Every structure is written in structure tokens, then in C-alpha cells.
Amino acid sequence: VQAQVQGGGSVQAGGSLRLSCAASRAVSWNWYRQAPGKEREFVSLIDKSGRIVYAESVKGRFTVSQDNAKTTVYLQMNSLRPDDTATYYCKRTFVTGVEFWGQGTQVTVSS
């Protein structure tokens, strides 16, 4: 099963969106995004031990978390800016080292 991301949409600058990704039995979950004409870039990471990493561009605005049942990983995006507009992806990494990229979801932030 691919790690499909849900929760994208269109908001005005300053708004919020929450993306979700099925946790499956992965050991780490990475959020990436890709804007038109740009390379895919790292956004955030959470792993099974609870380690969390954020890109500088989203620190203080985005929050990654996992639900108590460990079934879903979330990316809460607040204070969205037009330059956050991109397709967002969730990459799951398993203990074997295998990585799964799922279908992304579009986030559009208008000024």
C-alpha cells in the first residue's frame, strides 16, 4: 500500500492545513514537497523513536506528529505562505531500508 497523503487543498496566506499519512509499520516518515519547476525538498521527519527534524523554512510553523495508536502521521501546517505552495509527499522507510513514496497532495496558498 502506498503512503498516500490526504488533506491538501487551497487556503489563503496565514491559513492552516493538516496532512495525514498512513503510518503502516514504517520506522520513519519523511515529508517532502515539490513546487513547479523546483526540486523536491525535505520538509520534516519523525521516526519511531520520536526524533523530529524540520527544514528551516518551516520551523515554528509546521508540526509533525503521530497519533497515539501509531496509525497515522500528521503534518500540521500553520501560518501558510504562498511559497509553501507545492505537492506534498510522505515517504515511509521500513526497518529493511525499503522506502515507499506515495501519491502526493496539492497544497496551494494564495496571497
C-alpha positions, 0 to 999 in steps of 0.5 A: 500500500502506498503512503498516500497523503490526504488533506491538501487543498487551497487556503489563503496566506496565514491559513492552516492545513493538516496532512495525514499519512498512513503510518503502516509499520514504517520506522520513519516518515519523511515529508517532502514537497515539490513546487513547479519547476523546483526540486523536491525538498525535505520538509520534516521527519519523525521516526519511531523513536520520536526524533523530529527534524524540520527544514528551516523554512518551516520551523515554528510553523509546521508540526509533525506528529503521530497519533497515539495508536501509531496509525497515522502521521500528521503534518500540521501546517500553520501560518501558510505562505504562498511559497509553501505552495507545492505537492506534498509527499510522505515517504515511509522507510521500513526497518529493511531500508525499503522506502515507499513514496506515495501519491502526493497532495496539492497544497496551494496558498494564495496571497 
